[in-house]
C-alpha cells in the first residue's frame, strides 16, 4: 500500500483488528485520546509500529501491545488513564513477573496475558467491567488473585487457570461475588471476603 499518513478523527472509540494490515508504508498516524479499544494486530507491520521503541505500546487509552522481547523478571506499571488491555497484548511474555493495573481500567480482553509463564499474581481493579474468560490462559504460575471489581456478573472470569488458584481475595470494594466464581478451583487454600459483600 502507498498510504503514508492518516489522521483518525476525534471521537473514534474503536480501531478494529488488522485495521491497517498491508499498509507497510504507513509511517505517520494521529490517534485521538477518544480511542478506548484496539483490535489484535491493528498496526502490525506498518512503518509506524516498526519505528516505535521496544516496550509497552499505548494507543489512545488502550494498552495495545508489548513490543520486543521481554527480559526475565520484568515488572510493569501501566500508566493511569488506560481503560483497556488489548487482545494478546502480553502473549508469550515469558519474563513478565508482575504488573500493576491502574484504577481507570475497565476491560481485559481475550488472551491479554496468554502464556505469561512467570506471572504469579494479579490484582483486578475496582472499576473493571469485563475480564475475558481466556485473558489468563496458559499462565502456569498464576496462583494468587485479588479481585476488587466492585460490581461484576462474571460467571467464569478466569477460565484456563481456575484449577491452580490457591489464594483468592475479594477486596473491600466488592459488593457481589459473581455466581460460580470459585467453581473448579480445586487447589484453593484460602479465601478472604471483603467487608462490603452483600
C-alpha positions as CSV (number, residue, x, y, z in Angstrom):
1,X,0.0,0.0,0.0
2,X,1.1,3.6,-0.7
3,X,-0.7,5.0,2.3
4,X,1.9,7.0,4.3
5,X,-0.1,9.0,6.8
6,X,-3.5,9.0,8.3
7,X,-5.5,11.1,10.9
8,X,-8.0,9.3,12.9
9,X,-10.8,11.7,13.7
10,X,-11.5,12.8,17.3
11,X,-14.4,10.8,18.7
12,X,-13.5,7.5,17.2
13,X,-13.6,4.9,20.0
14,X,-12.5,1.7,18.4
15,X,-9.9,0.5,15.9
16,X,-10.7,-2.9,14.6
17,X,-8.3,-5.9,14.4
18,X,-5.9,-5.8,11.5
19,X,-7.3,-2.4,10.5
20,X,-4.0,-1.3,8.8
21,X,-2.6,-4.7,7.9
22,X,-0.9,-4.4,4.5
23,X,-0.2,-0.7,4.9
24,X,3.5,-1.3,5.1
25,X,4.4,2.3,4.1
26,X,2.2,3.9,6.8
27,X,4.6,5.9,9.0
28,X,2.5,8.7,10.5
29,X,-0.7,8.1,12.5
30,X,-2.5,10.7,14.5
31,X,-4.6,8.9,17.2
32,X,-7.1,10.7,19.4
33,X,-7.5,10.1,23.1
34,X,-11.1,9.0,22.4
35,X,-9.8,5.6,21.3
36,X,-10.6,3.1,24.0
37,X,-10.4,-0.2,22.1
38,X,-7.8,-1.5,19.6
39,X,-8.1,-4.9,18.0
40,X,-5.4,-7.5,17.6
41,X,-2.6,-6.7,15.1
42,X,-4.3,-3.4,14.1
43,X,-0.9,-1.7,13.3
44,X,1.4,-4.7,12.8
45,X,4.0,-4.4,10.0
46,X,3.4,-0.7,9.5
47,X,6.4,1.6,9.5
48,X,4.8,3.5,12.3
49,X,4.7,0.4,14.6
50,X,8.1,-0.8,13.5
51,X,9.7,2.5,14.3
52,X,8.4,2.5,17.9
53,X,10.9,1.6,20.7
54,X,10.6,-1.8,22.4
55,X,8.3,-1.9,25.4
56,X,4.7,-1.1,26.2
57,X,2.8,0.5,23.3
58,X,-0.1,2.7,24.1
59,X,-2.8,3.7,21.5
60,X,-5.2,6.3,22.8
61,X,-6.4,5.0,26.2
62,X,-5.6,1.4,25.3
63,X,-2.5,-0.7,26.1
64,X,-2.1,-2.1,22.7
65,X,0.9,-4.5,22.9
66,X,4.3,-5.2,24.4
67,X,6.8,-4.8,21.6
68,X,10.0,-6.8,21.5
69,X,11.5,-9.5,23.7
70,X,10.8,-9.1,27.4
71,X,13.6,-9.5,29.9
72,X,13.4,-12.0,32.8
73,X,11.7,-10.8,36.0
74,X,10.1,-7.8,34.3
75,X,7.7,-5.6,36.3
76,X,5.4,-3.2,34.5
77,X,3.3,-0.3,35.9
78,X,0.5,0.5,33.4
79,X,0.0,4.3,33.2
80,X,-3.0,6.0,34.7
81,X,-5.9,6.7,32.3
82,X,-5.7,3.4,30.4
83,X,-9.1,1.8,30.1
84,X,-8.4,-1.5,28.3
85,X,-5.7,-4.1,27.7
86,X,-6.0,-5.3,24.1
87,X,-6.3,-8.9,23.0
88,X,-3.0,-10.8,23.2
89,X,-1.2,-7.6,24.4
90,X,1.3,-9.6,26.5
91,X,1.0,-13.0,24.8
92,X,4.1,-15.2,25.3
93,X,5.8,-12.5,27.5
94,X,7.6,-15.2,29.5
95,X,9.6,-12.7,31.6
96,X,6.6,-10.9,33.0
97,X,6.8,-11.3,36.8
98,X,4.3,-8.7,37.9
99,X,2.0,-6.0,36.5
100,X,0.3,-3.1,38.2
101,X,-3.0,-2.2,36.6
102,X,-4.5,1.3,37.0
103,X,-7.8,2.1,38.7
104,X,-9.0,3.5,35.4
105,X,-9.0,0.1,33.7
106,X,-12.4,-1.3,32.7
107,X,-11.6,-4.3,30.4
108,X,-9.0,-7.0,29.9
109,X,-9.5,-8.7,26.6
110,X,-9.0,-12.3,25.3
111,X,-5.5,-13.7,25.6
112,X,-4.2,-10.4,27.1
113,X,-1.8,-12.4,29.3
114,X,-1.7,-15.7,27.4
115,X,1.3,-17.8,28.3
116,X,2.8,-15.3,30.7
117,X,4.5,-18.2,32.5
118,X,6.2,-16.2,35.2
119,X,3.1,-14.2,36.3
120,X,2.2,-15.5,39.7
121,X,-0.4,-12.9,41.0
122,X,-2.8,-10.4,39.6
123,X,-4.8,-7.5,41.2
124,X,-8.1,-6.7,39.3
125,X,-9.0,-3.0,39.8
126,X,-12.4,-2.0,41.2
127,X,-13.9,-0.4,38.1
128,X,-13.3,-3.5,35.8
129,X,-16.4,-4.3,33.8
130,X,-15.1,-7.1,31.6
131,X,-12.4,-9.7,32.1
132,X,-12.4,-12.1,29.2
133,X,-12.6,-15.7,30.3
134,X,-9.5,-16.5,28.3
135,X,-7.4,-13.5,29.4
136,X,-5.0,-15.5,31.6
137,X,-5.0,-18.8,29.8
138,X,-1.6,-20.5,30.0
139,X,-0.4,-18.5,33.0
140,X,1.1,-21.6,34.7
141,X,2.4,-19.8,37.8
142,X,-0.7,-17.7,38.5
143,X,-1.9,-18.9,41.9
144,X,-3.0,-15.6,43.6
145,X,-5.8,-13.3,42.6
146,X,-7.0,-10.1,44.3
147,X,-10.5,-9.3,42.9
148,X,-11.5,-5.7,43.5
149,X,-14.2,-5.4,40.9
150,X,-17.0,-3.5,42.7
151,X,-19.9,-4.8,40.6
152,X,-19.5,-7.8,38.4
153,X,-21.6,-10.5,36.9
154,X,-18.7,-12.5,35.5
155,X,-19.6,-16.2,35.8
156,X,-16.2,-17.6,34.8
157,X,-13.7,-14.8,34.6
158,X,-10.6,-16.9,35.0
159,X,-11.1,-19.9,32.7
160,X,-7.9,-21.8,32.0
161,X,-6.3,-21.1,35.3
162,X,-9.1,-21.9,37.7
163,X,-7.6,-25.2,38.9
164,X,-4.4,-23.6,40.0
165,X,-5.7,-20.6,42.0
166,X,-4.7,-21.1,45.6
167,X,-5.2,-17.7,47.2
168,X,-8.3,-15.6,46.4
169,X,-9.0,-12.2,47.9
170,X,-12.2,-10.2,47.4
171,X,-11.4,-6.6,48.2
172,X,-13.4,-4.3,50.4
173,X,-14.8,-2.5,47.3
174,X,-16.5,-5.7,46.1
175,X,-20.3,-5.7,46.5
176,X,-21.2,-9.0,45.0
177,X,-19.2,-12.2,44.3
178,X,-20.1,-13.5,40.8
179,X,-22.1,-16.7,40.5
180,X,-19.9,-19.8,40.1
181,X,-16.7,-17.7,40.6
182,X,-14.9,-20.5,42.5
183,X,-16.2,-23.4,40.6
184,X,-13.4,-25.9,39.9
185,X,-10.9,-24.0,41.9
186,X,-9.7,-27.4,43.3
187,X,-6.4,-26.0,44.6
188,X,-8.0,-23.2,46.6
189,X,-6.5,-22.9,50.1
190,X,-7.5,-19.5,51.3
191,X,-10.4,-17.1,50.5
192,X,-10.8,-13.6,52.0
193,X,-14.2,-12.0,51.6
194,X,-14.3,-8.1,51.7
195,X,-16.3,-6.2,54.3
196,X,-18.9,-4.9,51.8
197,X,-20.0,-8.1,50.1
198,X,-23.8,-8.4,50.3
